Amino acid sequence: MPTDKKLNIGAHQSAAGGYGKAVERAADIGATSLQIFSSSPRSWAGANLSKEDVNAFKEVKEEYGIDPVVFHAPYLINLADRGATGEKSIQAMTEELNVAARCGIIGSVVHVGSWKTDDESPEDDEHFEHLIKSLKTVLKDTDPAADFLIENMGTRKIGKSFEEVGRIIDACDGDERLKVCLDTCHLHAAGFDLAEGYEDFFQQFDELVGLQRLSVIHVNDSRDDFGSLRDRHANLGEGEIDERVFKNLVTKSPTKDLPLILETPGFDGKGPDEENIKILRSHVN
């Protein structure tokens, strides 16, 4: 499949059989970057990699030219939780970022969590301060080679608004390792228009968060209507997102210069595939 070297289109792939197998799966569908789970996304059990495992992964990654590779954090993470889940979340994120650094993986995309209150953005300082304390602990106890990528949310969870994301980063003293991953399905669900309002959106993002923090884009269509606050991915062209959004992603800065990682269900139902990659590339012309 011909590729546009100016674009870096990746995919989330299964790491069954080892991280190296995920690299091979990505290469097989024409991807040039990769997202994986470090271990089961629905378990607190972390990855247990030997030095040999790490070296083998790095060799395969270099052989196939897949770069970057990023983790997606477990779905159980809630760094705002003030009980056992919060403690386990700190431990899990600390382990994951340290594994990432060992493997030359750029970091982990994280659903930060939820406030567990009736208010989407509680003014109760105790809630917010606990989240910041948890984040600072993770950053302090992890290798600086791995970034913490806050993913924007399309539901009533932490990260739906960029005022909130910016406030979190500011409260962590602007730590340079705090980056952002934008998800097109989440943006659509939260009511952000990247078809007509692409430039305005990124101007606002720069003011509230900073474009230098934008690290990865998740490219997904949506099964639900604009502003639905529902997060259900669809294959490109089969959902409700205006195709102009995908054209803007691959033709305009800053997104065209970033890793564009698909998390689509796949036309065969087996996850991101070559057909979705071809569709995204077709919007360049």
C-alpha positions as protocol buffer text, in pm:
chain_id: "A"
residue {
  index: 1
  type: MET
  ca { x: 0 y: 0 z: 0 }
}
residue {
  index: 2
  type: PRO
  ca { x: 150 y: 337 z: -96 }
}
residue {
  index: 3
  type: THR
  ca { x: 211 y: 558 z: 202 }
}
residue {
  index: 4
  type: ASP
  ca { x: 234 y: 932 z: 248 }
}
residue {
  index: 5
  type: LYS
  ca { x: 555 y: 982 z: 443 }
}
residue {
  index: 6
  type: LYS
  ca { x: 419 y: 1311 z: 573 }
}
residue {
  index: 7
  type: LEU
  ca { x: 152 y: 1123 z: 766 }
}
residue {
  index: 8
  type: ASN
  ca { x: 205 y: 890 z: 1059 }
}
residue {
  index: 9
  type: ILE
  ca { x: -108 y: 676 z: 1078 }
}
residue {
  index: 10
  type: GLY
  ca { x: -113 y: 415 z: 1350 }
}
residue {
  index: 11
  type: ALA
  ca { x: -350 y: 174 z: 1515 }
}
residue {
  index: 12
  type: HIS
  ca { x: -428 y: 14 z: 1847 }
}
residue {
  index: 13
  type: GLN
  ca { x: -330 y: -352 z: 1825 }
}
residue {
  index: 14
  type: SER
  ca { x: -346 y: -653 z: 2052 }
}
residue {
  index: 15
  type: ALA
  ca { x: -26 y: -734 z: 2242 }
}
residue {
  index: 16
  type: ALA
  ca { x: -120 y: -1101 z: 2271 }
}
residue {
  index: 17
  type: GLY
  ca { x: 198 y: -1302 z: 2231 }
}
residue {
  index: 18
  type: GLY
  ca { x: 414 y: -1007 z: 2331 }
}
residue {
  index: 19
  type: TYR
  ca { x: 468 y: -645 z: 2240 }
}
residue {
  index: 20
  type: GLY
  ca { x: 671 y: -750 z: 1935 }
}
residue {
  index: 21
  type: LYS
  ca { x: 369 y: -931 z: 1792 }
}
residue {
  index: 22
  type: ALA
  ca { x: 171 y: -608 z: 1817 }
}
residue {
  index: 23
  type: VAL
  ca { x: 441 y: -432 z: 1614 }
}
residue {
  index: 24
  type: GLU
  ca { x: 412 y: -700 z: 1346 }
}
residue {
  index: 25
  type: ARG
  ca { x: 32 y: -669 z: 1342 }
}
residue {
  index: 26
  type: ALA
  ca { x: 60 y: -292 z: 1297 }
}
residue {
  index: 27
  type: ALA
  ca { x: 305 y: -330 z: 1010 }
}
residue {
  index: 28
  type: ASP
  ca { x: 81 y: -588 z: 842 }
}
residue {
  index: 29
  type: ILE
  ca { x: -203 y: -333 z: 808 }
}
residue {
  index: 30
  type: GLY
  ca { x: 21 y: -50 z: 692 }
}
residue {
  index: 31
  type: ALA
  ca { x: 43 y: 137 z: 1021 }
}
residue {
  index: 32
  type: THR
  ca { x: 350 y: 343 z: 1107 }
}
residue {
  index: 33
  type: SER
  ca { x: 277 y: 398 z: 1477 }
}
residue {
  index: 34
  type: LEU
  ca { x: 118 y: 184 z: 1746 }
}
residue {
  index: 35
  type: GLN
  ca { x: -85 y: 186 z: 2064 }
}
residue {
  index: 36
  type: ILE
  ca { x: -106 y: -116 z: 2296 }
}
residue {
  index: 37
  type: PHE
  ca { x: -215 y: -210 z: 2644 }
}
residue {
  index: 38
  type: SER
  ca { x: 83 y: -292 z: 2865 }
}
residue {
  index: 39
  type: SER
  ca { x: -124 y: -572 z: 3020 }
}
residue {
  index: 40
  type: SER
  ca { x: -494 y: -655 z: 3057 }
}
residue {
  index: 41
  type: PRO
  ca { x: -690 y: -327 z: 3049 }
}
residue {
  index: 42
  type: ARG
  ca { x: -947 y: -462 z: 3295 }
}
residue {
  index: 43
  type: SER
  ca { x: -703 y: -591 z: 3556 }
}
residue {
  index: 44
  type: TRP
  ca { x: -469 y: -435 z: 3812 }
}
residue {
  index: 45
  type: ALA
  ca { x: -196 y: -686 z: 3721 }
}
residue {
  index: 46
  type: GLY
  ca { x: 92 y: -500 z: 3560 }
}
residue {
  index: 47
  type: ALA
  ca { x: 336 y: -604 z: 3289 }
}
residue {
  index: 48
  type: ASN
  ca { x: 624 y: -827 z: 3394 }
}
residue {
  index: 49
  type: LEU
  ca { x: 895 y: -786 z: 3130 }
}
residue {
  index: 50
  type: SER
  ca { x: 1242 y: -934 z: 3146 }
}
residue {
  index: 51
  type: LYS
  ca { x: 1545 y: -757 z: 3003 }
}
residue {
  index: 52
  type: GLU
  ca { x: 1528 y: -1004 z: 2714 }
}
residue {
  index: 53
  type: ASP
  ca { x: 1163 y: -913 z: 2650 }
}
residue {
  index: 54
  type: VAL
  ca { x: 1249 y: -544 z: 2639 }
}
residue {
  index: 55
  type: ASN
  ca { x: 1543 y: -592 z: 2404 }
}
residue {
  index: 56
  type: ALA
  ca { x: 1341 y: -816 z: 2171 }
}
residue {
  index: 57
  type: PHE
  ca { x: 1063 y: -556 z: 2151 }
}
residue {
  index: 58
  type: LYS
  ca { x: 1307 y: -276 z: 2072 }
}
residue {
  index: 59
  type: GLU
  ca { x: 1464 y: -482 z: 1795 }
}
residue {
  index: 60
  type: VAL
  ca { x: 1130 y: -559 z: 1630 }
}
residue {
  index: 61
  type: LYS
  ca { x: 1015 y: -199 z: 1666 }
}
residue {
  index: 62
  type: GLU
  ca { x: 1331 y: -78 z: 1489 }
}
residue {
  index: 63
  type: GLU
  ca { x: 1311 y: -350 z: 1223 }
}
residue {
  index: 64
  type: TYR
  ca { x: 959 y: -247 z: 1119 }
}
residue {
  index: 65
  type: GLY
  ca { x: 1009 y: 127 z: 1172 }
}
residue {
  index: 66
  type: ILE
  ca { x: 701 y: 160 z: 1393 }
}
residue {
  index: 67
  type: ASP
  ca { x: 736 y: 488 z: 1583 }
}
residue {
  index: 68
  type: PRO
  ca { x: 614 y: 605 z: 1819 }
}
residue {
  index: 69
  type: VAL
  ca { x: 461 y: 335 z: 2035 }
}
residue {
  index: 70
  type: VAL
  ca { x: 233 y: 445 z: 2318 }
}
residue {
  index: 71
  type: PHE
  ca { x: 52 y: 259 z: 2594 }
}
residue {
  index: 72
  type: HIS
  ca { x: -315 y: 302 z: 2674 }
}
residue {
  index: 73
  type: ALA
  ca { x: -364 y: 284 z: 3050 }
}
residue {
  index: 74
  type: PRO
  ca { x: -604 y: 33 z: 3209 }
}
residue {
  index: 75
  type: TYR
  ca { x: -972 y: 130 z: 3216 }
}
residue {
  index: 76
  type: LEU
  ca { x: -978 y: 83 z: 3594 }
}
residue {
  index: 77
  type: ILE
  ca { x: -767 y: 393 z: 3658 }
}
residue {
  index: 78
  type: ASN
  ca { x: -925 y: 668 z: 3868 }
}
residue {
  index: 79
  type: LEU
  ca { x: -666 y: 900 z: 4014 }
}
residue {
  index: 80
  type: ALA
  ca { x: -939 y: 1117 z: 4169 }
}
residue {
  index: 81
  type: ASP
  ca { x: -1065 y: 832 z: 4385 }
}
residue {
  index: 82
  type: ARG
  ca { x: -985 y: 875 z: 4756 }
}
residue {
  index: 83
  type: GLY
  ca { x: -1010 y: 505 z: 4845 }
}
residue {
  index: 84
  type: ALA
  ca { x: -852 y: 175 z: 4744 }
}
residue {
  index: 85
  type: THR
  ca { x: -911 y: 236 z: 4372 }
}
residue {
  index: 86
  type: GLY
  ca { x: -712 y: 556 z: 4393 }
}
residue {
  index: 87
  type: GLU
  ca { x: -420 y: 385 z: 4563 }
}
residue {
  index: 88
  type: LYS
  ca { x: -421 y: 104 z: 4308 }
}
residue {
  index: 89
  type: SER
  ca { x: -438 y: 362 z: 4029 }
}
residue {
  index: 90
  type: ILE
  ca { x: -124 y: 537 z: 4154 }
}
residue {
  index: 91
  type: GLN
  ca { x: 61 y: 206 z: 4173 }
}
residue {
  index: 92
  type: ALA
  ca { x: -59 y: 91 z: 3830 }
}
residue {
  index: 93
  type: MET
  ca { x: 34 y: 417 z: 3659 }
}
residue {
  index: 94
  type: THR
  ca { x: 373 y: 424 z: 3829 }
}
residue {
  index: 95
  type: GLU
  ca { x: 450 y: 71 z: 3709 }
}
residue {
  index: 96
  type: GLU
  ca { x: 321 y: 139 z: 3358 }
}
residue {
  index: 97
  type: LEU
  ca { x: 522 y: 455 z: 3300 }
}
residue {
  index: 98
  type: ASN
  ca { x: 838 y: 288 z: 3425 }
}
residue {
  index: 99
  type: VAL
  ca { x: 781 y: -5 z: 3187 }
}
residue {
  index: 100
  type: ALA
  ca { x: 724 y: 246 z: 2906 }
}
residue {
  index: 101
  type: ALA
  ca { x: 1057 y: 415 z: 2977 }
}
residue {
  index: 102
  type: ARG
  ca { x: 1240 y: 79 z: 2975 }
}
residue {
  index: 103
  type: CYS
  ca { x: 1087 y: -7 z: 2636 }
}
residue {
  index: 104
  type: GLY
  ca { x: 1136 y: 326 z: 2462 }
}
residue {
  index: 105
  type: ILE
  ca { x: 758 y: 376 z: 2460 }
}
residue {
  index: 106
  type: ILE
  ca { x: 670 y: 746 z: 2474 }
}
residue {
  index: 107
  type: GLY
  ca { x: 422 y: 719 z: 2760 }
}
residue {
  index: 108
  type: SER
  ca { x: 66 y: 624 z: 2845 }
}
residue {
  index: 109
  type: VAL
  ca { x: -269 y: 764 z: 2733 }
}
residue {
  index: 110
  type: VAL
  ca { x: -486 y: 789 z: 3043 }
}
residue {
  index: 111
  type: HIS
  ca { x: -854 y: 831 z: 3122 }
}
residue {
  index: 112
  type: VAL
  ca { x: -780 y: 1023 z: 3442 }
}
residue {
  index: 113
  type: GLY
  ca { x: -1102 y: 919 z: 3615 }
}
residue {
  index: 114
  type: SER
  ca { x: -1416 y: 1076 z: 3757 }
}
residue {
  index: 115
  type: TRP
  ca { x: -1498 y: 1288 z: 4059 }
}
residue {
  index: 116
  type: LYS
  ca { x: -1767 y: 1049 z: 4186 }
}
residue {
  index: 117
  type: THR
  ca { x: -1987 y: 1348 z: 4268 }
}
residue {
  index: 118
  type: ASP
  ca { x: -2305 y: 1490 z: 4117 }
}
residue {
  index: 119
  type: ASP
  ca { x: -2103 y: 1785 z: 3987 }
}
residue {
  index: 120
  type: GLU
  ca { x: -1898 y: 1740 z: 3668 }
}
residue {
  index: 121
  type: SER
  ca { x: -1643 y: 1996 z: 3790 }
}
residue {
  index: 122
  type: PRO
  ca { x: -1668 y: 2013 z: 4168 }
}
residue {
  index: 123
  type: GLU
  ca { x: -1555 y: 2330 z: 4335 }
}
residue {
  index: 124
  type: ASP
  ca { x: -1476 y: 2123 z: 4645 }
}
residue {
  index: 125
  type: ASP
  ca { x: -1101 y: 2175 z: 4672 }
}
residue {
  index: 126
  type: GLU
  ca { x: -1055 y: 1844 z: 4852 }
}
residue {
  index: 127
  type: HIS
  ca { x: -1154 y: 1648 z: 4540 }
}
residue {
  index: 128
  type: PHE
  ca { x: -929 y: 1848 z: 4311 }
}
residue {
  index: 129
  type: GLU
  ca { x: -635 y: 1856 z: 4550 }
}
residue {
  index: 130
  type: HIS
  ca { x: -648 y: 1479 z: 4589 }
}
residue {
  index: 131
  type: LEU
  ca { x: -627 y: 1431 z: 4212 }
}
residue {
  index: 132
  type: ILE
  ca { x: -330 y: 1666 z: 4191 }
}
residue {
  index: 133
  type: LYS
  ca { x: -156 y: 1491 z: 4480 }
}
residue {
  index: 134
  type: SER
  ca { x: -202 y: 1157 z: 4302 }
}
residue {
  index: 135
  type: LEU
  ca { x: -70 y: 1291 z: 3972 }
}
residue {
  index: 136
  type: LYS
  ca { x: 233 y: 1448 z: 4137 }
}
residue {
  index: 137
  type: THR
  ca { x: 309 y: 1120 z: 4313 }
}
residue {
  index: 138
  type: VAL
  ca { x: 302 y: 931 z: 3982 }
}
residue {
  index: 139
  type: LEU
  ca { x: 525 y: 1187 z: 3812 }
}
residue {
  index: 140
  type: LYS
  ca { x: 771 y: 1192 z: 4103 }
}
residue {
  index: 141
  type: ASP
  ca { x: 808 y: 814 z: 4117 }
}
residue {
  index: 142
  type: THR
  ca { x: 846 y: 747 z: 3745 }
}
residue {
  index: 143
  type: ASP
  ca { x: 1120 y: 770 z: 3486 }
}
residue {
  index: 144
  type: PRO
  ca { x: 1112 y: 1113 z: 3318 }
}
residue {
  index: 145
  type: ALA
  ca { x: 1152 y: 947 z: 2977 }
}
residue {
  index: 146
  type: ALA
  ca { x: 781 y: 852 z: 2975 }
}
residue {
  index: 147
  type: ASP
  ca { x: 498 y: 1105 z: 2945 }
}
residue {
  index: 148
  type: PHE
  ca { x: 154 y: 1104 z: 3105 }
}
residue {
  index: 149
  type: LEU
  ca { x: -99 y: 1176 z: 2827 }
}
residue {
  index: 150
  type: ILE
  ca { x: -434 y: 1305 z: 2951 }
}
residue {
  index: 151
  type: GLU
  ca { x: -708 y: 1192 z: 2712 }
}
residue {
  index: 152
  type: ASN
  ca { x: -1003 y: 1423 z: 2658 }
}
residue {
  index: 153
  type: MET
  ca { x: -1334 y: 1266 z: 2748 }
}
residue {
  index: 154
  type: GLY
  ca { x: -1669 y: 1262 z: 2569 }
}
residue {
  index: 155
  type: THR
  ca { x: -1869 y: 1165 z: 2876 }
}
residue {
  index: 156
  type: ARG
  ca { x: -1914 y: 1330 z: 3216 }
}
residue {
  index: 157
  type: LYS
  ca { x: -1567 y: 1241 z: 3335 }
}
residue {
  index: 158
  type: ILE
  ca { x: -1250 y: 1436 z: 3408 }
}
residue {
  index: 159
  type: GLY
  ca { x: -1113 y: 1593 z: 3091 }
}
residue {
  index: 160
  type: LYS
  ca { x: -1434 y: 1675 z: 2901 }
}
residue {
  index: 161
  type: SER
  ca { x: -1350 y: 2046 z: 2911 }
}
residue {
  index: 162
  type: PHE
  ca { x: -1014 y: 2194 z: 2827 }
}
residue {
  index: 163
  type: GLU
  ca { x: -1048 y: 2453 z: 3101 }
}
residue {
  index: 164
  type: GLU
  ca { x: -1035 y: 2153 z: 3336 }
}
residue {
  index: 165
  type: VAL
  ca { x: -735 y: 1996 z: 3158 }
}
residue {
  index: 166
  type: GLY
  ca { x: -550 y: 2326 z: 3173 }
}
residue {
  index: 167
  type: ARG
  ca { x: -631 y: 2369 z: 3541 }
}
residue {
  index: 168
  type: ILE
  ca { x: -494 y: 2022 z: 3618 }
}
residue {
  index: 169
  type: ILE
  ca { x: -169 y: 2091 z: 3432 }
}
residue {
  index: 170
  type: ASP
  ca { x: -126 y: 2430 z: 3598 }
}
residue {
  index: 171
  type: ALA
  ca { x: -182 y: 2275 z: 3941 }
}
residue {
  index: 172
  type: CYS
  ca { x: 94 y: 2024 z: 3866 }
}
residue {
  index: 173
  type: ASP
  ca { x: 330 y: 2319 z: 3819 }
}
residue {
  index: 174
  type: GLY
  ca { x: 314 y: 2285 z: 3442 }
}
residue {
  index: 175
  type: ASP
  ca { x: 510 y: 1960 z: 3448 }
}
residue {
  index: 176
  type: GLU
  ca { x: 646 y: 1907 z: 3095 }
}
residue {
  index: 177
  type: ARG
  ca { x: 560 y: 1536 z: 3106 }
}
residue {
  index: 178
  type: LEU
  ca { x: 187 y: 1611 z: 3118 }
}
residue {
  index: 179
  type: LYS
  ca { x: 74 y: 1586 z: 2756 }
}
residue {
  index: 180
  type: VAL
  ca { x: -264 y: 1549 z: 2585 }
}
residue {
  index: 181
  type: CYS
  ca { x: -422 y: 1290 z: 2355 }
}
residue {
  index: 182
  type: LEU
  ca { x: -729 y: 1410 z: 2165 }
}
residue {
  index: 183
  type: ASP
  ca { x: -993 y: 1159 z: 2057 }
}
residue {
  index: 184
  type: THR
  ca { x: -1221 y: 1256 z: 1766 }
}
residue {
  index: 185
  type: CYS
  ca { x: -1513 y: 1048 z: 1894 }
}
residue {
  index: 186
  type: HIS
  ca { x: -1482 y: 1208 z: 2238 }
}
residue {
  index: 187
  type: LEU
  ca { x: -1465 y: 1558 z: 2086 }
}
residue {
  index: 188
  type: HIS
  ca { x: -1777 y: 1485 z: 1878 }
}
residue {
  index: 189
  type: ALA
  ca { x: -1960 y: 1349 z: 2183 }
}
residue {
  index: 190
  type: ALA
  ca { x: -1866 y: 1653 z: 2392 }
}
residue {
  index: 191
  type: GLY
  ca { x: -1985 y: 1899 z: 2124 }
}
residue {
  index: 192
  type: PHE
  ca { x: -1659 y: 2024 z: 1974 }
}
residue {
  index: 193
  type: ASP
  ca { x: -1684 y: 2095 z: 1600 }
}
residue {
  index: 194
  type: LEU
  ca { x: -1369 y: 2008 z: 1404 }
}
residue {
  index: 195
  type: ALA
  ca { x: -1548 y: 2033 z: 1067 }
}
residue {
  index: 196
  type: GLU
  ca { x: -1640 y: 2404 z: 1055 }
}
residue {
  index: 197
  type: GLY
  ca { x: -1450 y: 2507 z: 1367 }
}
residue {
  index: 198
  type: TYR
  ca { x: -1109 y: 2338 z: 1332 }
}
residue {
  index: 199
  type: GLU
  ca { x: -898 y: 2653 z: 1352 }
}
residue {
  index: 200
  type: ASP
  ca { x: -1104 y: 2808 z: 1631 }
}
residue {
  index: 201
  type: PHE
  ca { x: -1084 y: 2487 z: 1833 }
}
residue {
  index: 202
  type: PHE
  ca { x: -706 y: 2469 z: 1819 }
}
residue {
  index: 203
  type: GLN
  ca { x: -669 y: 2837 z: 1894 }
}
residue {
  index: 204
  type: GLN
  ca { x: -873 y: 2782 z: 2210 }
}
residue {
  index: 205
  type: PHE
  ca { x: -681 y: 2464 z: 2289 }
}
residue {
  index: 206
  type: ASP
  ca { x: -354 y: 2656 z: 2262 }
}
residue {
  index: 207
  type: GLU
  ca { x: -483 y: 2925 z: 2499 }
}
residue {
  index: 208
  type: LEU
  ca { x: -616 y: 2681 z: 2759 }
}
residue {
  index: 209
  type: VAL
  ca { x: -364 y: 2396 z: 2741 }
}
residue {
  index: 210
  type: GLY
  ca { x: -85 y: 2474 z: 2491 }
}
residue {
  index: 211
  type: LEU
  ca { x: -27 y: 2317 z: 2150 }
}
residue {
  index: 212
  type: GLN
  ca { x: 317 y: 2202 z: 2263 }
}
residue {
  index: 213
  type: ARG
  ca { x: 140 y: 1950 z: 2488 }
}
residue {
  index: 214
  type: LEU
  ca { x: -58 y: 1786 z: 2207 }
}
residue {
  index: 215
  type: SER
  ca { x: 112 y: 1451 z: 2151 }
}
residue {
  index: 216
  type: VAL
  ca { x: -124 y: 1198 z: 1991 }
}
residue {
  index: 217
  type: ILE
  ca { x: -461 y: 1196 z: 1811 }
}
residue {
  index: 218
  type: HIS
  ca { x: -706 y: 906 z: 1840 }
}
residue {
  index: 219
  type: VAL
  ca { x: -899 y: 886 z: 1513 }
}
residue {
  index: 220
  type: ASN
  ca { x: -1244 y: 731 z: 1547 }
}
residue {
  index: 221
  type: ASP
  ca { x: -1585 y: 781 z: 1393 }
}
residue {
  index: 222
  type: SER
  ca { x: -1886 y: 787 z: 1628 }
}
residue {
  index: 223
  type: ARG
  ca { x: -2203 y: 578 z: 1642 }
}
residue {
  index: 224
  type: ASP
  ca { x: -2383 y: 862 z: 1820 }
}
residue {
  index: 225
  type: ASP
  ca { x: -2501 y: 1213 z: 1745 }
}
residue {
  index: 226
  type: PHE
  ca { x: -2300 y: 1530 z: 1794 }
}
residue {
  index: 227
  type: GLY
  ca { x: -2303 y: 1637 z: 2160 }
}
residue {
  index: 228
  type: SER
  ca { x: -2452 y: 1305 z: 2273 }
}
residue {
  index: 229
  type: LEU
  ca { x: -2203 y: 1254 z: 2559 }
}
residue {
  index: 230
  type: ARG
  ca { x: -2181 y: 890 z: 2445 }
}
residue {
  index: 231
  type: ASP
  ca { x: -1851 y: 724 z: 2355 }
}
residue {
  index: 232
  type: ARG
  ca { x: -1908 y: 449 z: 2100 }
}
residue {
  index: 233
  type: HIS
  ca { x: -1655 y: 417 z: 1819 }
}
residue {
  index: 234
  type: ALA
  ca { x: -1740 y: 343 z: 1455 }
}
residue {
  index: 235
  type: ASN
  ca { x: -1534 y: 271 z: 1146 }
}
residue {
  index: 236
  type: LEU
  ca { x: -1444 y: 575 z: 939 }
}
residue {
  index: 237
  type: GLY
  ca { x: -1733 y: 666 z: 711 }
}
residue {
  index: 238
  type: GLU
  ca { x: -1983 y: 449 z: 900 }
}
residue {
  index: 239
  type: GLY
  ca { x: -2055 y: 691 z: 1183 }
}
residue {
  index: 240
  type: GLU
  ca { x: -2197 y: 1036 z: 1251 }
}
residue {
  index: 241
  type: ILE
  ca { x: -1879 y: 1245 z: 1228 }
}
residue {
  index: 242
  type: ASP
  ca { x: -1860 y: 1478 z: 928 }
}
residue {
  index: 243
  type: GLU
  ca { x: -1591 y: 1350 z: 687 }
}
residue {
  index: 244
  type: ARG
  ca { x: -1448 y: 1702 z: 680 }
}
residue {
  index: 245
  type: VAL
  ca { x: -1316 y: 1634 z: 1031 }
}
residue {
  index: 246
  type: PHE
  ca { x: -1096 y: 1353 z: 900 }
}
residue {
  index: 247
  type: LYS
  ca { x: -985 y: 1560 z: 601 }
}
residue {
  index: 248
  type: ASN
  ca { x: -887 y: 1843 z: 835 }
}
residue {
  index: 249
  type: LEU
  ca { x: -691 y: 1601 z: 1054 }
}
residue {
  index: 250
  type: VAL
  ca { x: -468 y: 1481 z: 769 }
}
residue {
  index: 251
  type: THR
  ca { x: -425 y: 1811 z: 583 }
}
residue {
  index: 252
  type: LYS
  ca { x: -396 y: 2080 z: 850 }
}
residue {
  index: 253
  type: SER
  ca { x: -154 y: 2163 z: 1129 }
}
residue {
  index: 254
  type: PRO
  ca { x: -112 y: 2072 z: 1406 }
}
residue {
  index: 255
  type: THR
  ca { x: -283 y: 1736 z: 1361 }
}
residue {
  index: 256
  type: LYS
  ca { x: -128 y: 1627 z: 1031 }
}
residue {
  index: 257
  type: ASP
  ca { x: 213 y: 1638 z: 1195 }
}
residue {
  index: 258
  type: LEU
  ca { x: 117 y: 1408 z: 1485 }
}
residue {
  index: 259
  type: PRO
  ca { x: 68 y: 1031 z: 1520 }
}
residue {
  index: 260
  type: LEU
  ca { x: -293 y: 961 z: 1414 }
}
residue {
  index: 261
  type: ILE
  ca { x: -388 y: 638 z: 1589 }
}
residue {
  index: 262
  type: LEU
  ca { x: -703 y: 447 z: 1494 }
}
residue {
  index: 263
  type: GLU
  ca { x: -916 y: 273 z: 1757 }
}
residue {
  index: 264
  type: THR
  ca { x: -1196 y: 176 z: 1519 }
}
residue {
  index: 265
  type: PRO
  ca { x: -1382 y: -157 z: 1552 }
}
residue {
  index: 266
  type: GLY
  ca { x: -1261 y: -274 z: 1209 }
}
residue {
  index: 267
  type: PHE
  ca { x: -1471 y: -375 z: 912 }
}
residue {
  index: 268
  type: ASP
  ca { x: -1423 y: -737 z: 1014 }
}
residue {
  index: 269
  type: GLY
  ca { x: -1492 y: -659 z: 1380 }
}
residue {
  index: 270
  type: LYS
  ca { x: -1135 y: -737 z: 1482 }
}
residue {
  index: 271
  type: GLY
  ca { x: -1010 y: -385 z: 1550 }
}
residue {
  index: 272
  type: PRO
  ca { x: -832 y: -119 z: 1344 }
}
residue {
  index: 273
  type: ASP
  ca { x: -755 y: -251 z: 996 }
}
residue {
  index: 274
  type: GLU
  ca { x: -597 y: -167 z: 663 }
}
residue {
  index: 275
  type: GLU
  ca { x: -927 y: -43 z: 521 }
}
residue {
  index: 276
  type: ASN
  ca { x: -963 y: 225 z: 791 }
}
residue {
  index: 277
  type: ILE
  ca { x: -605 y: 336 z: 726 }
}
residue {
  index: 278
  type: LYS
  ca { x: -673 y: 360 z: 352 }
}
residue {
  index: 279
  type: ILE
  ca { x: -985 y: 567 z: 416 }
}
residue {
  index: 280
  type: LEU
  ca { x: -797 y: 811 z: 638 }
}
residue {
  index: 281
  type: ARG
  ca { x: -515 y: 846 z: 384 }
}
residue {
  index: 282
  type: SER
  ca { x: -768 y: 903 z: 103 }
}
residue {
  index: 283
  type: HIS
  ca { x: -870 y: 1233 z: 262 }
}
residue {
  index: 284
  type: VAL
  ca { x: -531 y: 1382 z: 168 }
}
residue {
  index: 285
  type: ASN
  ca { x: -634 y: 1398 z: -198 }
}
